[in-house]
Amino acid sequence: MPESVRPEHPREPMASHRSNVPPFMVMDVMAAAARLEAAGAHIVHMEVGQPAAGAPATALTAAAAALAGGSLGYTEALGRPSLRARIARHYAETYRVEVAPERVVVTTGSSGGFVLAFLSLFEAGDRVAIAVPGYPPYRHILRSLGCVPVEIETTAATRWALTPDALMAAHRAAPLKGVLVASPANPTGTMMSEGALAALIATAEDAGITFMSDEIYHGLDYAFPARTAAALSERALIINSFSKSYCMTGWRIGWMVAPPALVRPIERLQQNLAISVPTLSQIAAEAAFDGRAEMEAVKAGYVVNRRMLTERLPASGLDTFLPADGAFYLYADVSRFTNDSFDFAKRLLEEAGVAATPGADFDPVNGAKFIRFCYAGAPADIDLAITRMDAWLRKL
Ligand SMILES: Cc1ncc(COP(=O)(O)O)c(C=O)c1O
């Protein structure tokens, strides 16, 4: 819900309309959980989409050495050359795709990447398609930049992914300039098959719609290996991050692979908006690639959590959820218990000590029927949450 932009005192500056984006509801759940914890309650956190584990030891060691080494100046706006080269190598090693280091742009998390991508690609008023349910800041960032998010409802029949037909229907209604897709996705954890991804990219590009791929949950795939859009098109813009697969949310570091013609415009934007990305985080991120084995052990914990949830939740009556192909989310239909998932999440927190996120954050239309569980915590905590939820749901 948009909040009022009117200041309390007439002489205070009035906030702009473009700043009037909705809040992120998960933050409200976090705040409520923190209040209960301060009063002595024990809460299992399944609301925030971030790993419980920290950055790999390789990253921490490199950061400590850099701190001890003294001055940490600005870097080039596009990022340290050695990090850009290391990211390019990651594409060769992980996907067997050649990506020129010159196309790699280091960003302040994928969040910083979205701002640079949207500013470099779109004019105010341009229409950009996104899937619903989806990650809320997509539409809020687009709106704050004056673009028009075009939310396309997806269905279980397509693994909750945008289809070429749905994209073209929206394009026919009024021309689209871009489309942004995430696979694995948040909040659903669903993934697009390589065929579905390739078909959507081809359809978009044939229609002159720029394809943007949010690949932040790559590396956290369980059903089948995630395929990068960089392998399918040089014109697609890829956005990625160290936040999830390298457990580095607070380091605020990510990257883009940009189409060659966009690199210089993005460089000019970055020079002016941020100068450069924090140097310490760039050094740590480069070393994080050497900590893959440690991160694979973290992922093995998610595999255990995912199995516990998918096997045990149905017995508690939570038997309708989307295929949890990747990321660390399970998006469960709770409509058999409630038609207000916000109230359901509030009671689950207060009465069972489990924090989860109501679906309305991700889907203004059908979200009231869904709850998102993040299973990036320790298996013992997820086990406890399932036990608590089972006892609570049986009493409903
Ligand atoms: C789909 C998706 N994209 C992007 C982000 C932003 O991540 P960051 O800015 O930490 O890279 C998130 C965070 O939860 C996300 O779920």
The ligand as an SDF file (V2000), in Angstrom:
LIG
                    3D

 16 16  0  0  0  0  0  0  0  0999 V2000
   15.4660  -12.9810   -6.8330 C   0  0  0  0  0  0  0  0  0  0  0  0
   16.3710  -12.0260   -6.0930 C   0  0  0  0  0  0  0  0  0  0  0  0
   17.0870  -11.1680   -6.8090 N   0  0  0  0  0  0  0  0  0  0  0  0
   17.8900  -10.2610   -6.1960 C   0  0  0  0  0  0  0  0  0  0  0  0
   17.9980  -10.2030   -4.8140 C   0  0  0  0  0  0  0  0  0  0  0  0
   18.8870   -9.1480   -4.1920 C   0  0  0  0  0  0  0  0  0  0  0  0
   20.0640   -9.6640   -3.6970 O   0  0  0  0  0  0  0  0  0  0  0  0
   21.4310   -8.8820   -3.5100 P   0  0  0  0  0  0  0  0  0  0  0  0
   21.2090   -7.4490   -3.7620 O   0  0  0  0  0  0  0  0  0  0  0  0
   21.8610   -9.1940   -2.1210 O   0  0  0  0  0  0  0  0  0  0  0  0
   22.3750   -9.4700   -4.5250 O   0  0  0  0  0  0  0  0  0  0  0  0
   17.2870  -11.1040   -4.0400 C   0  0  0  0  0  0  0  0  0  0  0  0
   17.3620  -11.0600   -2.5700 C   0  0  0  0  0  0  0  0  0  0  0  0
   16.6590  -11.7260   -1.8490 O   0  0  0  0  0  0  0  0  0  0  0  0
   16.4400  -12.0460   -4.7030 C   0  0  0  0  0  0  0  0  0  0  0  0
   15.7060  -12.9410   -4.0170 O   0  0  0  0  0  0  0  0  0  0  0  0
  1  2  1  0
  2  3  1  0
  2 15  2  0
  3  4  2  0
  4  5  1  0
  5  6  1  0
  5 12  2  0
  6  7  1  0
  7  8  1  0
  8  9  2  0
  8 10  1  0
  8 11  1  0
 12 13  1  0
 12 15  1  0
 13 14  2  0
 15 16  1  0
M  END
$$$$
